[in-house]
Amino acid sequence: MQIYDVFGRYIGVKSTPDGWQVFRVDISERKFSRLYEVVIPDDVSEDQIVRWLDDIYHESASDKHPQVKRIE
C-alpha cells in the first residue's frame, strides 16, 4: 500500500484487480479504514496519484501542510 501525507492527513492507496482502493490511515497504530466515497479512476497511473490527491483535497491545504507527498 502506498501512503500519502495529504495536507496533514494520511491516505493509503492500494492497487487491486478491481482498481484503486483508498483508505484513511492511522499511521501511529498502522490501522486502515476504507474510504468508499473516494474513487480514483482506473486510468490514473501510480505516478499520477499525488497530483490526483492534490486536485481532490486542495481545499485542505494550509501554511503548515502545503502539499501532498508520498511517505511510503
mmCIF file as Biopython writes it, N, C-alpha, C and O atoms, coordinates in Angstrom:
data_model
#
loop_
_atom_site.group_PDB
_atom_site.id
_atom_site.type_symbol
_atom_site.label_atom_id
_atom_site.label_alt_id
_atom_site.label_comp_id
_atom_site.label_asym_id
_atom_site.label_entity_id
_atom_site.label_seq_id
_atom_site.pdbx_PDB_ins_code
_atom_site.Cartn_x
_atom_site.Cartn_y
_atom_site.Cartn_z
_atom_site.occupancy
_atom_site.B_iso_or_equiv
_atom_site.auth_seq_id
_atom_site.auth_asym_id
_atom_site.pdbx_PDB_model_num
ATOM 1   N N  . MET A ? 1  ? 0.850   -1.178 0.000   1.0 0.0 1  A 1 
ATOM 2   C CA . MET A ? 1  ? 0.000   0.000  0.000   1.0 0.0 1  A 1 
ATOM 3   C C  . MET A ? 1  ? 0.894   1.241  0.000   1.0 0.0 1  A 1 
ATOM 4   O O  . MET A ? 1  ? 1.898   1.303  0.710   1.0 0.0 1  A 1 
ATOM 5   N N  . GLN A ? 2  ? 0.516   2.200  -0.792  1.0 0.0 2  A 1 
ATOM 6   C CA . GLN A ? 2  ? 1.206   3.486  -0.817  1.0 0.0 2  A 1 
ATOM 7   C C  . GLN A ? 2  ? 0.533   4.390  0.212   1.0 0.0 2  A 1 
ATOM 8   O O  . GLN A ? 2  ? -0.694  4.408  0.315   1.0 0.0 2  A 1 
ATOM 9   N N  . ILE A ? 3  ? 1.320   5.130  0.964   1.0 0.0 3  A 1 
ATOM 10  C CA . ILE A ? 3  ? 0.754   6.042  1.963   1.0 0.0 3  A 1 
ATOM 11  C C  . ILE A ? 3  ? 1.211   7.456  1.638   1.0 0.0 3  A 1 
ATOM 12  O O  . ILE A ? 3  ? 2.384   7.705  1.358   1.0 0.0 3  A 1 
ATOM 13  N N  . TYR A ? 4  ? 0.253   8.371  1.682   1.0 0.0 4  A 1 
ATOM 14  C CA . TYR A ? 4  ? 0.498   9.766  1.338   1.0 0.0 4  A 1 
ATOM 15  C C  . TYR A ? 4  ? 0.127   10.666 2.503   1.0 0.0 4  A 1 
ATOM 16  O O  . TYR A ? 4  ? -0.835  10.401 3.225   1.0 0.0 4  A 1 
ATOM 17  N N  . ASP A ? 5  ? 0.897   11.732 2.679   1.0 0.0 5  A 1 
ATOM 18  C CA . ASP A ? 5  ? 0.520   12.831 3.562   1.0 0.0 5  A 1 
ATOM 19  C C  . ASP A ? 5  ? -0.242  13.799 2.674   1.0 0.0 5  A 1 
ATOM 20  O O  . ASP A ? 5  ? 0.336   14.457 1.810   1.0 0.0 5  A 1 
ATOM 21  N N  . VAL A ? 6  ? -1.539  13.877 2.897   1.0 0.0 6  A 1 
ATOM 22  C CA . VAL A ? 6  ? -2.414  14.716 2.077   1.0 0.0 6  A 1 
ATOM 23  C C  . VAL A ? 6  ? -2.838  15.904 2.922   1.0 0.0 6  A 1 
ATOM 24  O O  . VAL A ? 6  ? -3.865  15.877 3.600   1.0 0.0 6  A 1 
ATOM 25  N N  . PHE A ? 7  ? -2.024  16.943 2.865   1.0 0.0 7  A 1 
ATOM 26  C CA . PHE A ? 7  ? -2.294  18.171 3.615   1.0 0.0 7  A 1 
ATOM 27  C C  . PHE A ? 7  ? -2.530  17.901 5.097   1.0 0.0 7  A 1 
ATOM 28  O O  . PHE A ? 7  ? -3.426  18.477 5.713   1.0 0.0 7  A 1 
ATOM 29  N N  . GLY A ? 8  ? -1.703  17.008 5.663   1.0 0.0 8  A 1 
ATOM 30  C CA . GLY A ? 8  ? -1.756  16.747 7.094   1.0 0.0 8  A 1 
ATOM 31  C C  . GLY A ? 8  ? -2.564  15.534 7.506   1.0 0.0 8  A 1 
ATOM 32  O O  . GLY A ? 8  ? -2.560  15.172 8.683   1.0 0.0 8  A 1 
ATOM 33  N N  . ARG A ? 9  ? -3.251  14.899 6.587   1.0 0.0 9  A 1 
ATOM 34  C CA . ARG A ? 9  ? -3.952  13.655 6.914   1.0 0.0 9  A 1 
ATOM 35  C C  . ARG A ? 9  ? -3.329  12.540 6.089   1.0 0.0 9  A 1 
ATOM 36  O O  . ARG A ? 9  ? -2.806  12.780 5.001   1.0 0.0 9  A 1 
ATOM 37  N N  . TYR A ? 10 ? -3.385  11.335 6.604   1.0 0.0 10 A 1 
ATOM 38  C CA . TYR A ? 10 ? -2.754  10.215 5.923   1.0 0.0 10 A 1 
ATOM 39  C C  . TYR A ? 10 ? -3.787  9.410  5.144   1.0 0.0 10 A 1 
ATOM 40  O O  . TYR A ? 10 ? -4.819  8.998  5.675   1.0 0.0 10 A 1 
ATOM 41  N N  . ILE A ? 11 ? -3.475  9.202  3.873   1.0 0.0 11 A 1 
ATOM 42  C CA . ILE A ? 11 ? -4.345  8.467  2.972   1.0 0.0 11 A 1 
ATOM 43  C C  . ILE A ? 11 ? -3.532  7.329  2.366   1.0 0.0 11 A 1 
ATOM 44  O O  . ILE A ? 11 ? -2.410  7.531  1.902   1.0 0.0 11 A 1 
ATOM 45  N N  . GLY A ? 12 ? -4.112  6.128  2.375   1.0 0.0 12 A 1 
ATOM 46  C CA . GLY A ? 12 ? -3.485  4.977  1.748   1.0 0.0 12 A 1 
ATOM 47  C C  . GLY A ? 12 ? -4.158  4.671  0.432   1.0 0.0 12 A 1 
ATOM 48  O O  . GLY A ? 12 ? -5.372  4.823  0.298   1.0 0.0 12 A 1 
ATOM 49  N N  . VAL A ? 13 ? -3.373  4.239  -0.544  1.0 0.0 13 A 1 
ATOM 50  C CA . VAL A ? 13 ? -3.901  3.872  -1.857  1.0 0.0 13 A 1 
ATOM 51  C C  . VAL A ? 13 ? -3.323  2.507  -2.218  1.0 0.0 13 A 1 
ATOM 52  O O  . VAL A ? 13 ? -2.115  2.281  -2.140  1.0 0.0 13 A 1 
ATOM 53  N N  . LYS A ? 14 ? -4.217  1.606  -2.613  1.0 0.0 14 A 1 
ATOM 54  C CA . LYS A ? 14 ? -3.807  0.238  -2.926  1.0 0.0 14 A 1 
ATOM 55  C C  . LYS A ? 14 ? -4.346  -0.150 -4.298  1.0 0.0 14 A 1 
ATOM 56  O O  . LYS A ? 14 ? -5.514  0.081  -4.611  1.0 0.0 14 A 1 
ATOM 57  N N  . SER A ? 15 ? -3.487  -0.734 -5.098  1.0 0.0 15 A 1 
ATOM 58  C CA . SER A ? 15 ? -3.895  -1.236 -6.403  1.0 0.0 15 A 1 
ATOM 59  C C  . SER A ? 15 ? -4.449  -2.652 -6.230  1.0 0.0 15 A 1 
ATOM 60  O O  . SER A ? 15 ? -3.826  -3.500 -5.591  1.0 0.0 15 A 1 
ATOM 61  N N  . THR A ? 16 ? -5.624  -2.891 -6.806  1.0 0.0 16 A 1 
ATOM 62  C CA . THR A ? 16 ? -6.240  -4.219 -6.769  1.0 0.0 16 A 1 
ATOM 63  C C  . THR A ? 16 ? -6.683  -4.573 -8.192  1.0 0.0 16 A 1 
ATOM 64  O O  . THR A ? 16 ? -6.713  -3.702 -9.061  1.0 0.0 16 A 1 
ATOM 65  N N  . PRO A ? 17 ? -7.022  -5.826 -8.435  1.0 0.0 17 A 1 
ATOM 66  C CA . PRO A ? 17 ? -7.531  -6.201 -9.768  1.0 0.0 17 A 1 
ATOM 67  C C  . PRO A ? 17 ? -8.802  -5.427 -10.147 1.0 0.0 17 A 1 
ATOM 68  O O  . PRO A ? 17 ? -9.117  -5.294 -11.330 1.0 0.0 17 A 1 
ATOM 69  N N  . ASP A ? 18 ? -9.526  -4.919 -9.147  1.0 0.0 18 A 1 
ATOM 70  C CA . ASP A ? 18 ? -10.755 -4.159 -9.408  1.0 0.0 18 A 1 
ATOM 71  C C  . ASP A ? 18 ? -10.511 -2.662 -9.493  1.0 0.0 18 A 1 
ATOM 72  O O  . ASP A ? 18 ? -11.465 -1.900 -9.651  1.0 0.0 18 A 1 
ATOM 73  N N  . GLY A ? 19 ? -9.266  -2.217 -9.393  1.0 0.0 19 A 1 
ATOM 74  C CA . GLY A ? 19 ? -8.955  -0.784 -9.453  1.0 0.0 19 A 1 
ATOM 75  C C  . GLY A ? 19 ? -8.323  -0.309 -8.156  1.0 0.0 19 A 1 
ATOM 76  O O  . GLY A ? 19 ? -7.973  -1.108 -7.288  1.0 0.0 19 A 1 
ATOM 77  N N  . TRP A ? 20 ? -8.184  0.998  -8.039  1.0 0.0 20 A 1 
ATOM 78  C CA . TRP A ? 20 ? -7.581  1.604  -6.853  1.0 0.0 20 A 1 
ATOM 79  C C  . TRP A ? 20 ? -8.553  1.552  -5.683  1.0 0.0 20 A 1 
ATOM 80  O O  . TRP A ? 20 ? -9.753  1.765  -5.858  1.0 0.0 20 A 1 
ATOM 81  N N  . GLN A ? 21 ? -8.035  1.269  -4.484  1.0 0.0 21 A 1 
ATOM 82  C CA . GLN A ? 21 ? -8.807  1.389  -3.247  1.0 0.0 21 A 1 
ATOM 83  C C  . GLN A ? 21 ? -8.136  2.460  -2.395  1.0 0.0 21 A 1 
ATOM 84  O O  . GLN A ? 21 ? -6.910  2.565  -2.366  1.0 0.0 21 A 1 
ATOM 85  N N  . VAL A ? 22 ? -8.945  3.248  -1.706  1.0 0.0 22 A 1 
ATOM 86  C CA . VAL A ? 22 ? -8.452  4.370  -0.909  1.0 0.0 22 A 1 
ATOM 87  C C  . VAL A ? 22 ? -8.818  4.128  0.552   1.0 0.0 22 A 1 
ATOM 88  O O  . VAL A ? 22 ? -9.916  3.666  0.861   1.0 0.0 22 A 1 
ATOM 89  N N  . PHE A ? 23 ? -7.872  4.450  1.457   1.0 0.0 23 A 1 
ATOM 90  C CA . PHE A ? 23 ? -8.037  4.201  2.883   1.0 0.0 23 A 1 
ATOM 91  C C  . PHE A ? 23 ? -7.636  5.414  3.705   1.0 0.0 23 A 1 
ATOM 92  O O  . PHE A ? 23 ? -6.720  6.151  3.340   1.0 0.0 23 A 1 
ATOM 93  N N  . ARG A ? 24 ? -8.329  5.613  4.817   1.0 0.0 24 A 1 
ATOM 94  C CA . ARG A ? 24 ? -7.870  6.530  5.862   1.0 0.0 24 A 1 
ATOM 95  C C  . ARG A ? 24 ? -6.846  5.739  6.655   1.0 0.0 24 A 1 
ATOM 96  O O  . ARG A ? 24 ? -7.064  4.563  6.944   1.0 0.0 24 A 1 
ATOM 97  N N  . VAL A ? 25 ? -5.722  6.371  7.016   1.0 0.0 25 A 1 
ATOM 98  C CA . VAL A ? 25 ? -4.636  5.667  7.683   1.0 0.0 25 A 1 
ATOM 99  C C  . VAL A ? 25 ? -4.374  6.288  9.054   1.0 0.0 25 A 1 
ATOM 100 O O  . VAL A ? 25 ? -4.199  7.501  9.170   1.0 0.0 25 A 1 
ATOM 101 N N  . ASP A ? 26 ? -4.348  5.453  10.084  1.0 0.0 26 A 1 
ATOM 102 C CA . ASP A ? 26 ? -3.850  5.855  11.405  1.0 0.0 26 A 1 
ATOM 103 C C  . ASP A ? 26 ? -2.399  5.395  11.419  1.0 0.0 26 A 1 
ATOM 104 O O  . ASP A ? 26 ? -2.109  4.226  11.677  1.0 0.0 26 A 1 
ATOM 105 N N  . ILE A ? 27 ? -1.503  6.312  11.145  1.0 0.0 27 A 1 
ATOM 106 C CA . ILE A ? 27 ? -0.097  5.972  10.956  1.0 0.0 27 A 1 
ATOM 107 C C  . ILE A ? 27 ? 0.553   5.445  12.226  1.0 0.0 27 A 1 
ATOM 108 O O  . ILE A ? 27 ? 1.440   4.594  12.158  1.0 0.0 27 A 1 
ATOM 109 N N  . SER A ? 28 ? 0.129   5.933  13.373  1.0 0.0 28 A 1 
ATOM 110 C CA . SER A ? 28 ? 0.761   5.501  14.628  1.0 0.0 28 A 1 
ATOM 111 C C  . SER A ? 28 ? 0.390   4.064  14.992  1.0 0.0 28 A 1 
ATOM 112 O O  . SER A ? 28 ? 1.208   3.342  15.561  1.0 0.0 28 A 1 
ATOM 113 N N  . GLU A ? 29 ? -0.834  3.641  14.670  1.0 0.0 29 A 1 
ATOM 114 C CA . GLU A ? 29 ? -1.274  2.285  15.003  1.0 0.0 29 A 1 
ATOM 115 C C  . GLU A ? 29 ? -1.316  1.355  13.790  1.0 0.0 29 A 1 
ATOM 116 O O  . GLU A ? 29 ? -1.645  0.175  13.911  1.0 0.0 29 A 1 
ATOM 117 N N  . ARG A ? 30 ? -0.977  1.904  12.613  1.0 0.0 30 A 1 
ATOM 118 C CA . ARG A ? 30 ? -0.988  1.124  11.376  1.0 0.0 30 A 1 
ATOM 119 C C  . ARG A ? 30 ? -2.365  0.492  11.127  1.0 0.0 30 A 1 
ATOM 120 O O  . ARG A ? 30 ? -2.472  -0.680 10.767  1.0 0.0 30 A 1 
ATOM 121 N N  . LYS A ? 31 ? -3.411  1.297  11.328  1.0 0.0 31 A 1 
ATOM 122 C CA . LYS A ? 31 ? -4.779  0.861  11.069  1.0 0.0 31 A 1 
ATOM 123 C C  . LYS A ? 31 ? -5.290  1.562  9.823   1.0 0.0 31 A 1 
ATOM 124 O O  . LYS A ? 31 ? -4.958  2.719  9.564   1.0 0.0 31 A 1 
ATOM 125 N N  . PHE A ? 32 ? -6.113  0.837  9.045   1.0 0.0 32 A 1 
ATOM 126 C CA . PHE A ? 32 ? -6.618  1.351  7.792   1.0 0.0 32 A 1 
ATOM 127 C C  . PHE A ? 32 ? -8.130  1.194  7.742   1.0 0.0 32 A 1 
ATOM 128 O O  . PHE A ? 32 ? -8.661  0.138  8.084   1.0 0.0 32 A 1 
ATOM 129 N N  . SER A ? 33 ? -8.820  2.244  7.316   1.0 0.0 33 A 1 
ATOM 130 C CA . SER A ? 33 ? -10.274 2.205  7.150   1.0 0.0 33 A 1 
ATOM 131 C C  . SER A ? 33 ? -10.586 2.596  5.709   1.0 0.0 33 A 1 
ATOM 132 O O  . SER A ? 33 ? -10.145 3.643  5.235   1.0 0.0 33 A 1 
ATOM 133 N N  . ARG A ? 34 ? -11.334 1.766  5.028   1.0 0.0 34 A 1 
ATOM 134 C CA . ARG A ? 34 ? -11.645 2.013  3.620   1.0 0.0 34 A 1 
ATOM 135 C C  . ARG A ? 34 ? -12.496 3.261  3.470   1.0 0.0 34 A 1 
ATOM 136 O O  . ARG A ? 34 ? -13.449 3.467  4.220   1.0 0.0 34 A 1 
ATOM 137 N N  . LEU A ? 35 ? -12.145 4.095  2.491   1.0 0.0 35 A 1 
ATOM 138 C CA . LEU A ? 35 ? -12.919 5.284  2.134   1.0 0.0 35 A 1 
ATOM 139 C C  . LEU A ? 35 ? -13.661 4.982  0.830   1.0 0.0 35 A 1 
ATOM 140 O O  . LEU A ? 35 ? -13.092 5.103  -0.255  1.0 0.0 35 A 1 
ATOM 141 N N  . TYR A ? 36 ? -14.898 4.600  0.937   1.0 0.0 36 A 1 
ATOM 142 C CA . TYR A ? 36 ? -15.671 4.218  -0.241  1.0 0.0 36 A 1 
ATOM 143 C C  . TYR A ? 36 ? -16.105 5.429  -1.063  1.0 0.0 36 A 1 
ATOM 144 O O  . TYR A ? 36 ? -16.377 5.302  -2.257  1.0 0.0 36 A 1 
ATOM 145 N N  . GLU A ? 37 ? -16.171 6.599  -0.435  1.0 0.0 37 A 1 
ATOM 146 C CA . GLU A ? 37 ? -16.642 7.790  -1.142  1.0 0.0 37 A 1 
ATOM 147 C C  . GLU A ? 37 ? -15.556 8.441  -1.998  1.0 0.0 37 A 1 
ATOM 148 O O  . GLU A ? 37 ? -15.843 9.367  -2.757  1.0 0.0 37 A 1 
ATOM 149 N N  . VAL A ? 38 ? -14.314 7.971  -1.885  1.0 0.0 38 A 1 
ATOM 150 C CA . VAL A ? 38 ? -13.216 8.496  -2.689  1.0 0.0 38 A 1 
ATOM 151 C C  . VAL A ? 38 ? -12.866 7.446  -3.739  1.0 0.0 38 A 1 
ATOM 152 O O  . VAL A ? 38 ? -12.487 6.323  -3.406  1.0 0.0 38 A 1 
ATOM 153 N N  . VAL A ? 39 ? -12.998 7.823  -5.007  1.0 0.0 39 A 1 
ATOM 154 C CA . VAL A ? 39 ? -12.750 6.890  -6.102  1.0 0.0 39 A 1 
ATOM 155 C C  . VAL A ? 39 ? -11.669 7.463  -7.005  1.0 0.0 39 A 1 
ATOM 156 O O  . VAL A ? 39 ? -11.794 8.574  -7.521  1.0 0.0 39 A 1 
ATOM 157 N N  . ILE A ? 40 ? -10.612 6.691  -7.187  1.0 0.0 40 A 1 
ATOM 158 C CA . ILE A ? 40 ? -9.565  7.076  -8.127  1.0 0.0 40 A 1 
ATOM 159 C C  . ILE A ? 40 ? -9.859  6.348  -9.439  1.0 0.0 40 A 1 
ATOM 160 O O  . ILE A ? 40 ? -9.961  5.121  -9.457  1.0 0.0 40 A 1 
ATOM 161 N N  . PRO A ? 41 ? -9.994  7.091  -10.529 1.0 0.0 41 A 1 
ATOM 162 C CA . PRO A ? 41 ? -10.285 6.445  -11.813 1.0 0.0 41 A 1 
ATOM 163 C C  . PRO A ? 41 ? -9.199  5.437  -12.208 1.0 0.0 41 A 1 
ATOM 164 O O  . PRO A ? 41 ? -8.027  5.609  -11.874 1.0 0.0 41 A 1 
ATOM 165 N N  . ASP A ? 42 ? -9.604  4.397  -12.915 1.0 0.0 42 A 1 
ATOM 166 C CA . ASP A ? 42 ? -8.679  3.339  -13.327 1.0 0.0 42 A 1 
ATOM 167 C C  . ASP A ? 42 ? -7.566  3.844  -14.237 1.0 0.0 42 A 1 
ATOM 168 O O  . ASP A ? 42 ? -6.488  3.250  -14.274 1.0 0.0 42 A 1 
ATOM 169 N N  . ASP A ? 43 ? -7.805  4.930  -14.974 1.0 0.0 43 A 1 
ATOM 170 C CA . ASP A ? 43 ? -6.788  5.417  -15.902 1.0 0.0 43 A 1 
ATOM 171 C C  . ASP A ? 43 ? -5.720  6.293  -15.237 1.0 0.0 43 A 1 
ATOM 172 O O  . ASP A ? 43 ? -4.800  6.758  -15.909 1.0 0.0 43 A 1 
ATOM 173 N N  . VAL A ? 44 ? -5.836  6.523  -13.914 1.0 0.0 44 A 1 
ATOM 174 C CA . VAL A ? 44 ? -4.809  7.265  -13.177 1.0 0.0 44 A 1 
ATOM 175 C C  . VAL A ? 44 ? -3.676  6.296  -12.852 1.0 0.0 44 A 1 
ATOM 176 O O  . VAL A ? 44 ? -3.892  5.262  -12.220 1.0 0.0 44 A 1 
ATOM 177 N N  . SER A ? 45 ? -2.465  6.643  -13.292 1.0 0.0 45 A 1 
ATOM 178 C CA . SER A ? 45 ? -1.315  5.781  -13.033 1.0 0.0 45 A 1 
ATOM 179 C C  . SER A ? 45 ? -0.766  6.041  -11.632 1.0 0.0 45 A 1 
ATOM 180 O O  . SER A ? 45 ? -1.109  7.038  -10.995 1.0 0.0 45 A 1 
ATOM 181 N N  . GLU A ? 46 ? 0.083   5.139  -11.163 1.0 0.0 46 A 1 
ATOM 182 C CA . GLU A ? 46 ? 0.700   5.308  -9.843  1.0 0.0 46 A 1 
ATOM 183 C C  . GLU A ? 46 ? 1.456   6.631  -9.752  1.0 0.0 46 A 1 
ATOM 184 O O  . GLU A ? 46 ? 1.438   7.287  -8.711  1.0 0.0 46 A 1 
ATOM 185 N N  . ASP A ? 47 ? 2.122   7.025  -10.839 1.0 0.0 47 A 1 
ATOM 186 C CA . ASP A ? 47 ? 2.872   8.288  -10.849 1.0 0.0 47 A 1 
ATOM 187 C C  . ASP A ? 47 ? 1.962   9.511  -10.785 1.0 0.0 47 A 1 
ATOM 188 O O  . ASP A ? 47 ? 2.427   10.596 -10.436 1.0 0.0 47 A 1 
ATOM 189 N N  . GLN A ? 48 ? 0.697   9.369  -11.109 1.0 0.0 48 A 1 
ATOM 190 C CA . GLN A ? 48 ? -0.243  10.492 -11.139 1.0 0.0 48 A 1 
ATOM 191 C C  . GLN A ? 48 ? -1.060  10.628 -9.857  1.0 0.0 48 A 1 
ATOM 192 O O  . GLN A ? 48 ? -1.831  11.578 -9.722  1.0 0.0 48 A 1 
ATOM 193 N N  . ILE A ? 49 ? -0.911  9.711  -8.926  1.0 0.0 49 A 1 
ATOM 194 C CA . ILE A ? 49 ? -1.756  9.723  -7.731  1.0 0.0 49 A 1 
ATOM 195 C C  . ILE A ? 49 ? -1.520  10.968 -6.885  1.0 0.0 49 A 1 
ATOM 196 O O  . ILE A ? 49 ? -2.486  11.545 -6.384  1.0 0.0 49 A 1 
ATOM 197 N N  . VAL A ? 50 ? -0.279  11.404 -6.707  1.0 0.0 50 A 1 
ATOM 198 C CA . VAL A ? 50 ? -0.022  12.620 -5.913  1.0 0.0 50 A 1 
ATOM 199 C C  . VAL A ? 50 ? -0.794  13.796 -6.496  1.0 0.0 50 A 1 
ATOM 200 O O  . VAL A ? 50 ? -1.445  14.540 -5.762  1.0 0.0 50 A 1 
ATOM 201 N N  . ARG A ? 51 ? -0.723  13.964 -7.795  1.0 0.0 51 A 1 
ATOM 202 C CA . ARG A ? 51 ? -1.434  15.083 -8.436  1.0 0.0 51 A 1 
ATOM 203 C C  . ARG A ? 51 ? -2.942  14.932 -8.278  1.0 0.0 51 A 1 
ATOM 204 O O  . ARG A ? 51 ? -3.642  15.910 -8.018  1.0 0.0 51 A 1 
ATOM 205 N N  . TRP A ? 52 ? -3.448  13.698 -8.435  1.0 0.0 52 A 1 
ATOM 206 C CA . TRP A ? 52 ? -4.883  13.469 -8.313  1.0 0.0 52 A 1 
ATOM 207 C C  . TRP A ? 52 ? -5.367  13.797 -6.895  1.0 0.0 52 A 1 
ATOM 208 O O  . TRP A ? 52 ? -6.385  14.468 -6.724  1.0 0.0 52 A 1 
ATOM 209 N N  . LEU A ? 53 ? -4.625  13.315 -5.870  1.0 0.0 53 A 1 
ATOM 210 C CA . LEU A ? 53 ? -4.991  13.625 -4.488  1.0 0.0 53 A 1 
ATOM 211 C C  . LEU A ? 53 ? -4.930  15.127 -4.222  1.0 0.0 53 A 1 
ATOM 212 O O  . LEU A ? 53 ? -5.773  15.667 -3.506  1.0 0.0 53 A 1 
ATOM 213 N N  . ASP A ? 54 ? -3.941  15.797 -4.792  1.0 0.0 54 A 1 
ATOM 214 C CA . ASP A ? 54 ? -3.838  17.252 -4.650  1.0 0.0 54 A 1 
ATOM 215 C C  . ASP A ? 54 ? -5.066  17.934 -5.255  1.0 0.0 54 A 1 
ATOM 216 O O  . ASP A ? 54 ? -5.619  18.855 -4.654  1.0 0.0 54 A 1 
ATOM 217 N N  . ASP A ? 55 ? -5.495  17.494 -6.429  1.0 0.0 55 A 1 
ATOM 218 C CA . ASP A ? 55 ? -6.675  18.075 -7.078  1.0 0.0 55 A 1 
ATOM 219 C C  . ASP A ? 55 ? -7.936  17.873 -6.247  1.0 0.0 55 A 1 
ATOM 220 O O  . ASP A ? 55 ? -8.761  18.781 -6.146  1.0 0.0 55 A 1 
ATOM 221 N N  . ILE A ? 56 ? -8.095  16.694 -5.653  1.0 0.0 56 A 1 
ATOM 222 C CA . ILE A ? 56 ? -9.304  16.380 -4.894  1.0 0.0 56 A 1 
ATOM 223 C C  . ILE A ? 56 ? -9.343  17.092 -3.542  1.0 0.0 56 A 1 
ATOM 224 O O  . ILE A ? 56 ? -10.397 17.569 -3.123  1.0 0.0 56 A 1 
ATOM 225 N N  . TYR A ? 57 ? -8.196  17.163 -2.859  1.0 0.0 57 A 1 
ATOM 226 C CA . TYR A ? 57 ? -8.156  17.673 -1.483  1.0 0.0 57 A 1 
ATOM 227 C C  . TYR A ? 57 ? -7.523  19.055 -1.352  1.0 0.0 57 A 1 
ATOM 228 O O  . TYR A ? 57 ? -7.186  19.452 -0.237  1.0 0.0 57 A 1 
ATOM 229 N N  . HIS A ? 58 ? -7.347  19.805 -2.442  1.0 0.0 58 A 1 
ATOM 230 C CA . HIS A ? 58 ? -6.617  21.072 -2.359  1.0 0.0 58 A 1 
ATOM 231 C C  . HIS A ? 58 ? -7.229  22.086 -1.395  1.0 0.0 58 A 1 
ATOM 232 O O  . HIS A ? 58 ? -6.526  22.980 -0.926  1.0 0.0 58 A 1 
ATOM 233 N N  . GLU A ? 59 ? -8.498  21.971 -1.096  1.0 0.0 59 A 1 
ATOM 234 C CA . GLU A ? 59 ? -9.122  22.902 -0.139  1.0 0.0 59 A 1 
ATOM 235 C C  . GLU A ? 59 ? -8.556  22.723 1.272   1.0 0.0 59 A 1 
ATOM 236 O O  . GLU A ? 59 ? -8.703  23.608 2.114   1.0 0.0 59 A 1 
ATOM 237 N N  . SER A ? 60 ? -7.918  21.596 1.529   1.0 0.0 60 A 1 
ATOM 238 C CA . SER A ? 60 ? -7.348  21.318 2.850   1.0 0.0 60 A 1 
ATOM 239 C C  . SER A ? 60 ? -5.931  21.849 3.016   1.0 0.0 60 A 1 
ATOM 240 O O  . SER A ? 60 ? -5.353  21.739 4.097   1.0 0.0 60 A 1 
ATOM 241 N N  . ALA A ? 61 ? -5.369  22.420 1.963   1.0 0.0 61 A 1 
ATOM 242 C CA . ALA A ? 61 ? -4.001  22.950 2.044   1.0 0.0 61 A 1 
ATOM 243 C C  . ALA A ? 61 ? -3.929  24.082 3.057   1.0 0.0 61 A 1 
ATOM 244 O O  . ALA A ? 61 ? -4.870  24.862 3.201   1.0 0.0 61 A 1 
ATOM 245 N N  . SER A ? 62 ? -2.798  24.163 3.759   1.0 0.0 62 A 1 
ATOM 246 C CA . SER A ? 62 ? -2.574  25.232 4.736   1.0 0.0 62 A 1 
ATOM 247 C C  . SER A ? 62 ? -1.092  25.586 4.721   1.0 0.0 62 A 1 
ATOM 248 O O  . SER A ? 62 ? -0.291  24.923 4.063   1.0 0.0 62 A 1 
ATOM 249 N N  . ASP A ? 63 ? -0.739  26.637 5.454   1.0 0.0 63 A 1 
ATOM 250 C CA . ASP A ? 63 ? 0.676   27.008 5.553   1.0 0.0 63 A 1 
ATOM 251 C C  . ASP A ? 63 ? 1.487   25.885 6.181   1.0 0.0 63 A 1 
ATOM 252 O O  . ASP A ? 63 ? 2.634   25.656 5.796   1.0 0.0 63 A 1 
ATOM 253 N N  . LYS A ? 64 ? 0.905   25.189 7.138   1.0 0.0 64 A 1 
ATOM 254 C CA . LYS A ? 64 ? 1.604   24.100 7.812   1.0 0.0 64 A 1 
ATOM 255 C C  . LYS A ? 64 ? 1.698   22.848 6.937   1.0 0.0 64 A 1 
ATOM 256 O O  . LYS A ? 64 ? 2.674   22.103 7.017   1.0 0.0 64 A 1 
ATOM 257 N N  . HIS A ? 65 ? 0.684   22.622 6.105   1.0 0.0 65 A 1 
ATOM 258 C CA . HIS A ? 65 ? 0.626   21.441 5.231   1.0 0.0 65 A 1 
ATOM 259 C C  . HIS A ? 65 ? 0.284   21.894 3.805   1.0 0.0 65 A 1 
ATOM 260 O O  . HIS A ? 65 ? -0.867  21.797 3.379   1.0 0.0 65 A 1 
ATOM 261 N N  . PRO A ? 66 ? 1.290   22.389 3.071   1.0 0.0 66 A 1 
ATOM 262 C CA . PRO A ? 66 ? 1.017   22.987 1.762   1.0 0.0 66 A 1 
ATOM 263 C C  . PRO A ? 66 ? 0.975   22.025 0.572   1.0 0.0 66 A 1 
ATOM 264 O O  . PRO A ? 66 ? 0.661   22.437 -0.544  1.0 0.0 66 A 1 
ATOM 265 N N  . GLN A ? 67 ? 1.291   20.741 0.803   1.0 0.0 67 A 1 
ATOM 266 C CA . GLN A ? 67 ? 1.395   19.848 -0.350  1.0 0.0 67 A 1 
ATOM 267 C C  . GLN A ? 67 ? 1.054   18.411 -0.012  1.0 0.0 67 A 1 
ATOM 268 O O  . GLN A ? 67 ? 0.960   18.027 1.154   1.0 0.0 67 A 1 
ATOM 269 N N  . VAL A ? 68 ? 0.872   17.632 -1.057  1.0 0.0 68 A 1 
ATOM 270 C CA . VAL A ? 68 ? 0.687   16.183 -0.939  1.0 0.0 68 A 1 
ATOM 271 C C  . VAL A ? 68 ? 2.030   15.540 -1.228  1.0 0.0 68 A 1 
ATOM 272 O O  . VAL A ? 68 ? 2.706   15.904 -2.190  1.0 0.0 68 A 1 
ATOM 273 N N  . LYS A ? 69 ? 2.418   14.578 -0.392  1.0 0.0 69 A 1 
ATOM 274 C CA . LYS A ? 69 ? 3.662   13.872 -0.651  1.0 0.0 69 A 1 
ATOM 275 C C  . LYS A ? 69 ? 3.525   12.413 -0.239  1.0 0.0 69 A 1 
ATOM 276 O O  . LYS A ? 69 ? 2.821   12.074 0.713   1.0 0.0 69 A 1 
ATOM 277 N N  . ARG A ? 70 ? 4.212   11.571 -0.978  1.0 0.0 70 A 1 
ATOM 278 C CA . ARG A ? 70 ? 4.209   10.147 -0.673  1.0 0.0 70 A 1 
ATOM 279 C C  . ARG A ? 70 ? 5.215   9.911  0.452   1.0 0.0 70 A 1 
ATOM 280 O O  . ARG A ? 70 ? 6.353   10.374 0.380   1.0 0.0 70 A 1 
ATOM 281 N N  . ILE A ? 71 ? 4.786   9.178  1.506   1.0 0.0 71 A 1 
ATOM 282 C CA . ILE A ? 71 ? 5.687   8.904  2.622   1.0 0.0 71 A 1 
ATOM 283 C C  . ILE A ? 71 ? 6.084   7.431  2.687   1.0 0.0 71 A 1 
ATOM 284 O O  . ILE A ? 71 ? 7.080   7.094  3.327   1.0 0.0 71 A 1 
ATOM 285 N N  . GLU A ? 72 ? 5.346   6.570  2.054   1.0 0.0 72 A 1 
ATOM 286 C CA . GLU A ? 72 ? 5.690   5.136  1.968   1.0 0.0 72 A 1 
ATOM 287 C C  . GLU A ? 72 ? 5.227   4.605  0.636   1.0 0.0 72 A 1 
ATOM 288 O O  . GLU A ? 72 ? 5.411   3.424  0.344   1.0 0.0 72 A 1 
#
